[in-house]
Amino acid sequence: MIAVPLSCRRLQPLFSEEQWLTIADRLVLTRRELQIVKLVFEEAQEQTIAGELGVSVNTIHTQLQRLYRKLGVTSRVGLILRIVHEHLAKSREADHSEPSVRLHCGSRKAA
């Protein structure tokens, strides 16, 4: 397995405020959850996030754990990938109204 460092700072500018709101809407994120997600994208640690939002580090830890469960992930990397995936899924929906690959199910008769 090859590990590749993922710099969130490169990803963060990909999303305009409108895109962030679309992602939040699709994932049913609260305003606070969206604030936390944005700070995670900026690689902010729990202590920094707590300071930015005026809450305790324990509160941020708890909110991150709830976010992970809500989105079906187990880590910050998983959270970032889920957000990016959601953004890409929305982009694909906008670009393609029909799937580009069709699967045919059924049995074939031998010739």
C-alpha positions, 0 to 999 in steps of 0.5 A: 500500500502506498500512502499519499499525503493529502493537503486539504488546503489544495481542496478547500478553494474548489468550493464556492460558498454556493457549493458548500451550501449545496453540499451541506443541503445534500448531506443535511448538515447543520450550520455548525456542522458546516463550519466544522467541516470547513475548518477541517478542510483548512487542516485546523486541529480541534483546539483551533476549531474550538477557539474559532467557534468559541466552544471547548475542545471536548465539544468539538471532539464530540461534534466531530464524532457525531459528524463521522457517524452521520456521514458514515466515516471514521476519520478526518480523511474519510470526512474530506473524501465524503465531502469531495465525493458528494461534490463530484456526485452533484457535478456528475448529476448536473453534467449527465442526466442519464447514466453513461454506462448501461448494464443489461441483466438477464440470461443469454442463450447459448448458440 
